[in-house]
């Protein structure tokens, strides 16, 4: 062990939440940062990505990824700078992104399969953009819309969670593809942001009531692609407006993540039968080998000012438990990022 670094502060999962995560579901822990061995690196975490999927990772049960174990550092994507290296893969000073977990330092083998560290280029986009447009949310939007949703010019694309990390990129990419884009978001401020800042054609405030009527007005020609980030009643309402051969991308269901009753499924699912439509789930990790393809295209659009990467940054590692709740209370505008340390 060494005193070359301050103690590593971590948030461990102490209990599996029932409903929203509470303070007693976390354990704040400190441990020394070890010297790197052969092939290992030490990364100082600068920013953490806070994502709705984290709530699912806290649950026990079979999923697309194993649950976080009790007593384990909470899983999270992060971005940092290499502080010590005994690996040819990374040099001191390199910026890297990967599964750092909710802690101030990540240390281990440079080729660790769980962390999957990759070098990033801050010249392509500001650091926080690598957790948003150029990171997992951007990859999710890009491949979910193009490969799973098979969006085409002239389609009407509807996306829920439109002011969130994935939704904002879905809409912008769809607009570049020549689609009519309608967002669904909670509150007038978010809807203005989506239309005025991101260029959506329209945005529906689901909190204003009568979503079916609003969908009919905003999508007079029906819905060809629905990119679903919320599930529940909103998914059910959109199903009543889908066109023949529509594609529904099931990316997330944030409205259901903290419910203690059984998850609410769509009662209007027979619309899939009537319209010969398709509903398909997508997990971004399936496209990992193609991430460079998406980063290259999204990065070029970002550099040209043709697409935006908007982050909502909360400052302070100790704010993690409260900051995570912002996702489920709808208090973030854009990608929610936790700043851990200065670059």
C-alpha positions in Angstrom: 0.0 0.0 0.0 1.1 3.6 -0.5 0.5 7.1 0.7 1.1 8.5 -2.8 -2.6 9.2 -3.1 -5.3 10.4 -0.7 -7.6 7.6 0.6 -10.0 6.4 -2.0 -13.5 7.3 -1.1 -16.2 5.0 -2.4 -20.0 4.5 -2.2 -20.8 0.8 -1.7 -24.3 -0.8 -2.1 -25.4 -1.6 1.5 -28.9 -2.8 0.8 -31.2 -3.4 -2.2 -33.6 -0.5 -2.4 -37.4 -0.9 -2.1 -38.7 2.0 -4.2 -36.4 4.9 -4.4 -32.8 4.5 -3.1 -32.5 5.9 0.4 -29.5 7.0 2.4 -29.3 3.7 4.3 -28.9 1.8 1.0 -25.4 3.2 0.7 -22.2 2.8 2.7 -19.5 5.5 2.5 -16.1 3.8 2.6 -12.5 4.7 2.5 -9.6 2.5 1.4 -6.0 3.1 0.5 -5.0 3.3 -3.2 -2.5 0.5 -4.1 0.6 1.0 -6.1 0.0 -0.3 -9.6 1.5 -3.7 -10.4 2.8 -4.9 -13.8 0.1 -4.1 -16.4 -1.9 -2.0 -14.0 -2.9 1.7 -13.8 -4.4 4.1 -11.3 -7.1 6.5 -12.6 -8.2 9.6 -10.8 -12.0 9.9 -11.5 -13.0 13.4 -12.7 -16.7 12.8 -13.7 -19.3 10.1 -13.1 -22.2 9.3 -15.3 -25.5 9.0 -13.5 -27.9 6.9 -15.5 -31.4 5.5 -14.9 -30.0 2.0 -15.6 -28.2 2.2 -12.3 -31.4 1.6 -10.5 -31.9 -1.7 -12.3 -28.3 -2.8 -11.5 -29.2 -2.5 -7.8 -31.9 -5.1 -8.0 -31.3 -8.8 -7.5 -32.4 -11.1 -10.4 -31.5 -12.0 -13.9 -30.9 -9.2 -16.3 -28.5 -8.2 -19.2 -25.8 -7.6 -16.6 -25.2 -9.1 -13.2 -26.5 -7.1 -10.2 -24.2 -5.0 -8.1 -23.4 -7.2 -5.0 -24.0 -6.0 -1.5 -20.8 -4.4 -0.2 -19.5 -3.8 -3.7 -18.6 -0.4 -5.1 -21.7 0.9 -7.0 -21.4 0.4 -10.7 -21.1 3.6 -12.8 -19.5 4.8 -15.9 -16.8 7.4 -15.3 -14.1 9.5 -16.9 -10.7 10.3 -15.5 -7.0 10.8 -15.9 -4.2 8.2 -15.5 -2.1 9.1 -12.5 0.2 6.1 -12.4 0.8 3.4 -15.0 2.8 0.3 -15.5 1.0 -0.6 -18.7 2.0 0.2 -22.3 -1.7 0.8 -23.0 -1.9 4.1 -21.1 0.5 6.8 -20.2 0.3 9.1 -17.2 -1.8 12.1 -18.2 -4.0 10.1 -20.6 -7.8 10.7 -20.3 -9.8 7.5 -20.2 -13.4 6.5 -19.9 -14.9 3.2 -18.6 -16.6 1.5 -15.7 -14.9 3.2 -12.9 -17.6 2.8 -10.3 -18.7 5.4 -7.8 -15.3 6.2 -6.3 -12.6 8.8 -6.5 -9.9 6.4 -7.8 -10.0 3.3 -10.0 -7.0 0.9 -10.0 -6.4 -2.4 -11.6 -5.3 -4.1 -14.8 -5.3 -1.8 -17.8 -7.2 -4.5 -19.8 -9.7 -5.2 -17.1 -12.9 -6.5 -18.8 -15.2 -5.0 -16.3 -13.8 -1.5 -16.5 -13.2 -1.7 -20.2 -11.0 1.5 -20.1 -10.6 3.3 -23.4 -8.5 6.4 -24.2 -10.4 9.4 -25.2 -9.4 12.6 -27.0 -10.5 15.8 -25.3 -10.0 17.6 -28.5 -13.0 15.9 -30.1 -15.4 17.2 -27.4 -15.3 18.6 -23.9 -14.7 15.9 -21.2 -18.4 15.7 -20.1 -19.5 15.1 -23.6 -17.6 11.8 -23.4 -20.2 10.7 -20.9 -23.1 12.0 -23.0 -23.1 12.4 -26.8 -19.8 10.6 -27.2 -20.4 8.1 -24.5 -23.0 5.4 -23.6 -26.1 7.7 -24.0 -25.0 8.8 -27.5 -24.2 5.2 -28.5 -27.6 4.1 -27.2 -29.4 6.8 -29.2 -27.4 6.3 -32.4 -27.7 2.5 -32.7 -31.2 2.4 -31.1 -32.6 4.8 -33.6 -30.7 3.6 -36.7 -30.3 -0.1 -36.2 -33.2 -1.1 -34.0 -35.7 1.7 -35.0 -34.6 1.7 -38.6 -35.6 5.3 -38.9 -35.9 6.7 -42.5 -36.2 10.2 -43.9 -39.9 11.3 -43.8 -40.7 9.1 -40.7 -42.4 10.6 -37.7 -40.2 9.8 -34.7 -41.5 10.2 -31.2 -39.1 10.0 -28.2 -40.0 10.0 -24.5 -37.6 11.4 -22.0 -36.8 13.9 -24.7 -34.8 16.3 -22.4 -32.7 13.5 -21.0 -29.4 12.1 -22.1 -30.5 9.5 -24.6 -33.7 11.3 -25.7 -32.0 14.5 -26.7 -29.6 12.7 -29.0 -32.3 10.5 -30.5 -34.2 13.6 -31.6 -31.2 15.4 -32.9 -30.0 12.4 -34.9 -33.5 11.8 -36.3 -33.7 15.4 -37.4 -30.4 15.0 -39.3 -31.9 11.9 -41.0 -34.8 14.0 -42.3 -37.4 12.8 -39.8 -40.2 14.8 -38.2 -39.3 14.6 -34.5 -41.8 14.9 -31.6 -40.5 14.8 -28.0 -42.3 13.9 -24.8 -41.0 15.6 -21.7 -42.2 16.7 -18.2 -42.8 20.4 -17.9 -42.9 23.5 -20.0 -39.2 24.4 -19.5 -38.1 21.0 -20.8 -40.3 21.2 -23.8 -39.0 24.7 -24.7 -35.4 23.4 -24.4 -36.2 20.5 -26.7 -37.8 22.6 -29.4 -35.7 25.8 -29.1 -32.3 24.5 -28.3 -32.3 21.0 -29.9 -34.5 21.6 -32.9 -37.3 19.2 -32.3 -40.4 19.9 -34.4 -42.7 19.7 -31.3 -42.6 18.6 -27.7 -45.5 17.3 -25.6 -45.7 18.1 -21.9 -47.1 14.9 -20.5 -47.7 16.7 -17.1 -50.2 19.0 -18.8 -52.7 16.1 -19.2 -54.6 14.5 -22.1 -51.6 12.9 -23.7 -53.6 11.0 -26.3 -55.1 14.3 -27.7 -51.7 16.0 -27.7 -50.2 13.0 -29.6 -53.0 13.2 -32.2 -52.3 16.9 -32.7 -48.5 16.6 -32.8 -48.5 13.5 -35.0 -51.4 13.9 -37.4 -49.8 11.3 -39.8 -49.3 8.8 -37.0 -46.0 7.5 -35.5 -43.5 5.5 -37.5 -40.8 5.1 -34.8 -41.3 5.4 -31.1 -38.1 5.5 -28.9 -39.3 4.6 -25.4 -37.3 5.6 -22.4 -40.1 5.7 -19.8 -42.6 2.9 -20.3 -45.9 2.9 -18.4 -48.8 5.1 -19.5 -46.8 7.0 -22.0 -45.9 3.8 -23.9 -49.5 2.8 -23.8 -50.7 6.1 -25.2 -48.2 6.1 -28.1 -49.3 2.6 -29.1 -52.7 4.0 -30.1 -51.0 6.3 -32.7 -48.6 3.9 -34.4 -48.6 3.4 -38.2 -48.5 0.2 -40.2 -45.1 -1.4 -39.8 -44.1 1.0 -37.0 -41.0 0.2 -34.9 -41.0 0.7 -31.1 -37.6 0.7 -29.5 -37.7 -0.3 -25.8 -34.6 1.4 -24.4 -35.8 2.1 -20.8 -38.8 2.4 -18.5 -37.8 4.9 -15.9 -41.5 5.3 -14.8 -41.4 1.7 -13.5 -37.9 1.5 -11.9 -38.9 2.4 -8.4 -42.5 1.1 -8.2 -43.2 -1.5 -5.5 -46.2 -2.9 -7.3 -45.9 -5.2 -10.3 -44.5 -3.5 -13.4 -47.2 -2.1 -15.6 -47.2 -3.5 -19.1 -48.9 -2.0 -22.2 -52.6 -2.8 -22.4 -52.7 -1.5 -26.0 -50.2 -4.1 -27.2 -52.7 -5.4 -29.8 -51.9 -2.3 -31.8 -48.7 -4.2 -32.7 -50.8 -6.9 -34.3 -53.3 -4.7 -36.1 -50.5 -2.6 -37.6 -48.0 -5.4 -38.1 -45.6 -3.4 -36.0 -42.5 -4.4 -34.1 -41.4 -3.8 -30.5 -37.8 -4.6 -29.7 -35.6 -4.1 -26.7 -32.1 -2.8 -27.1 -29.0 -2.9 -24.9 -26.2 -0.7 -26.0 -23.4 -3.1 -24.9 -24.4 -5.3 -27.9 -22.9 -2.6 -30.2 -19.6 -2.1 -28.3 -17.5 -3.2 -31.3 -19.1 -0.5 -33.4 -18.7 2.4 -30.9 -15.9 4.0 -32.9 -18.2 4.3 -35.9 -20.7 6.3 -33.9 -18.1 8.4 -32.1 -16.6 9.4 -35.5 -19.9 10.6 -36.9 -21.3 12.2 -33.8 -18.0 13.8 -33.1 -17.9 15.4 -36.6 -21.4 16.7 -36.1 -20.5 18.1 -32.7 -17.4 19.8 -34.1 -19.4 21.4 -36.9 -22.0 22.7 -34.5 -24.7 20.5 -36.0 -25.6 18.7 -32.8 -25.4 19.6 -29.1 -24.2 17.7 -26.1 -25.9 19.3 -23.0 -24.8 18.1 -19.5 -26.4 18.9 -16.2 -23.4 18.8 -13.8 -23.7 18.4 -10.1 -20.5 19.3 -8.2 -19.2 17.1 -5.3 -18.6 13.4 -4.9 -20.4 13.4 -1.6 -23.6 14.5 -3.4 -23.9 11.1 -5.2 -27.0 9.7 -3.3 -29.0 12.9 -3.7 -27.8 13.5 -7.2 -28.9 10.1 -8.3 -32.4 10.8 -7.2 -32.6 13.7 -9.5 -33.1 11.3 -12.4 -36.2 9.8 -10.9 -37.6 13.2 -9.8 -37.2 14.7 -13.3 -34.9 17.5 -12.0 -32.1 17.2 -14.6 -32.0 18.9 -18.0 -29.8 16.9 -20.3 -27.3 14.3 -19.2 -26.8 14.1 -15.5 -23.1 14.1 -14.5 -21.4 14.2 -11.1 -18.2 16.1 -10.9 -15.8 14.3 -8.6 -12.6 16.3 -9.0 -11.0 19.0 -11.1 -9.1 18.0 -14.2 
